[in-house]
Amino acid sequence: MPNLRQLEEDILATGKVDSEKLEMLRRELYADGKIDRREADFLVELHKRVQRPTHAFTQFFYKAIKDHLLADGRIDAEEAAWLRQMLYADGIIDEHERKFLHELKGEAQQVSPEFEALFQEALK
């Protein structure tokens, strides 16, 4: 992840992810064709710290996290706990996050009871 750390420093120095940096992120994170947990954690932290997220970066973020969570077609209890921690990091679930949960539920072949509980809780 050395290249990612340098890219993170560059992004945080400007506070945003321009199209060039977004393409670099995409290349680095998908170099092996998938997003693993370490890469997903990196992306979550970066997303939190970017001061002015662009629409393109936000779309990329949610797609990459979805690719990570649905790599095997299902969301298990451990993944649901990780997702809960990510979504509630700021104490609330916003509209983007609700939409994301709907997409996950619709695209997953199977979801755990823990994900279902998170989904229902987020709709309140």
C-alpha positions as CSV (number, residue, x, y, z in Angstrom):
1,M,0.0,0.0,0.0
2,P,2.9,2.4,-0.3
3,N,1.5,3.9,-3.5
4,L,-1.9,4.3,-1.8
5,R,-0.4,6.1,1.2
6,Q,1.4,8.6,-1.1
7,L,-1.8,9.1,-3.0
8,E,-3.7,9.6,0.2
9,E,-1.2,12.3,1.3
10,D,-1.6,14.1,-2.1
11,I,-5.4,13.9,-1.8
12,L,-5.5,15.2,1.8
13,A,-3.2,18.0,1.0
14,T,-5.7,19.4,-1.5
15,G,-8.8,18.2,0.3
16,K,-10.4,16.7,-2.8
17,V,-10.1,13.8,-5.3
18,D,-9.8,15.2,-8.8
19,S,-10.4,13.0,-11.9
20,E,-6.7,12.2,-12.2
21,K,-6.4,11.1,-8.6
22,L,-9.6,9.1,-8.8
23,E,-8.3,7.2,-11.8
24,M,-5.0,6.5,-9.8
25,L,-7.1,5.3,-6.9
26,R,-9.1,3.0,-9.2
27,R,-6.0,1.5,-10.7
28,E,-4.3,0.9,-7.4
29,L,-7.3,-0.5,-5.5
30,Y,-8.5,-2.7,-8.4
31,A,-5.0,-3.8,-9.4
32,D,-5.9,-7.4,-8.5
33,G,-9.5,-7.2,-9.7
34,K,-11.1,-7.0,-6.3
35,I,-11.3,-4.8,-3.1
36,D,-10.0,-6.7,0.0
37,R,-10.8,-5.6,3.6
38,R,-7.5,-3.7,4.0
39,E,-8.3,-1.7,0.8
40,A,-11.9,-1.2,1.9
41,D,-10.7,0.1,5.3
42,F,-8.3,2.5,3.6
43,L,-11.1,3.8,1.3
44,V,-13.4,4.3,4.3
45,E,-10.8,6.3,6.1
46,L,-10.0,8.4,3.0
47,H,-13.7,9.0,2.4
48,K,-14.1,10.4,6.0
49,R,-11.1,12.7,5.6
50,V,-11.7,14.2,2.2
51,Q,-12.9,17.7,2.8
52,R,-14.7,18.2,-0.5
53,P,-15.8,14.9,-2.0
54,T,-16.8,15.1,-5.6
55,H,-19.8,13.2,-7.0
56,A,-17.5,11.0,-8.9
57,F,-15.5,10.1,-5.8
58,T,-18.6,9.4,-3.8
59,Q,-19.9,7.1,-6.6
60,F,-16.5,5.3,-6.7
61,F,-16.5,4.9,-3.0
62,Y,-19.9,3.2,-2.8
63,K,-19.2,1.0,-5.8
64,A,-15.9,-0.2,-4.3
65,I,-17.4,-0.9,-0.9
66,K,-20.3,-2.8,-2.6
67,D,-17.8,-4.8,-4.7
68,H,-16.0,-5.7,-1.5
69,L,-19.1,-6.7,0.4
70,L,-20.7,-8.6,-2.4
71,A,-17.6,-10.4,-3.6
72,D,-19.2,-13.7,-2.7
73,G,-22.7,-12.6,-3.3
74,R,-23.8,-12.4,0.3
75,I,-23.4,-10.3,3.4
76,D,-22.6,-12.3,6.5
77,A,-22.7,-11.3,10.1
78,E,-19.1,-10.1,10.2
79,E,-19.6,-7.9,7.1
80,A,-22.8,-6.5,8.5
81,A,-20.9,-5.5,11.7
82,W,-18.2,-3.9,9.7
83,L,-20.8,-2.1,7.6
84,R,-22.7,-0.9,10.7
85,Q,-19.5,0.5,12.1
86,M,-18.7,2.3,8.8
87,L,-22.3,3.8,8.4
88,Y,-22.7,4.9,12.0
89,A,-19.2,6.4,12.4
90,D,-20.8,9.8,12.4
91,G,-23.8,8.8,14.4
92,I,-26.4,9.0,11.6
93,I,-27.3,7.3,8.4
94,D,-27.9,9.8,5.6
95,E,-29.8,9.4,2.3
96,H,-26.7,8.3,0.3
97,E,-26.2,5.6,2.9
98,R,-29.8,4.5,2.9
99,K,-29.7,4.2,-0.9
100,F,-26.5,2.2,-0.6
101,L,-28.2,-0.2,1.9
102,H,-31.1,-0.7,-0.6
103,E,-28.7,-1.4,-3.4
104,L,-26.8,-4.0,-1.3
105,K,-30.0,-5.7,-0.2
106,G,-31.3,-5.8,-3.8
107,E,-28.0,-7.1,-5.3
108,A,-27.0,-9.6,-2.6
109,Q,-28.0,-13.2,-3.2
110,Q,-28.2,-13.7,0.6
111,V,-28.1,-11.4,3.6
112,S,-27.5,-12.3,7.3
113,P,-30.1,-11.5,10.0
114,E,-27.5,-8.9,11.2
115,F,-27.6,-7.1,7.9
116,E,-31.4,-7.3,7.9
117,A,-31.5,-5.7,11.3
118,L,-29.2,-2.9,10.2
119,F,-31.3,-2.4,7.1
120,Q,-34.5,-2.1,9.1
121,E,-32.9,0.2,11.7
122,A,-31.6,2.5,8.9
123,L,-35.2,2.9,7.5
124,K,-36.5,4.4,10.8
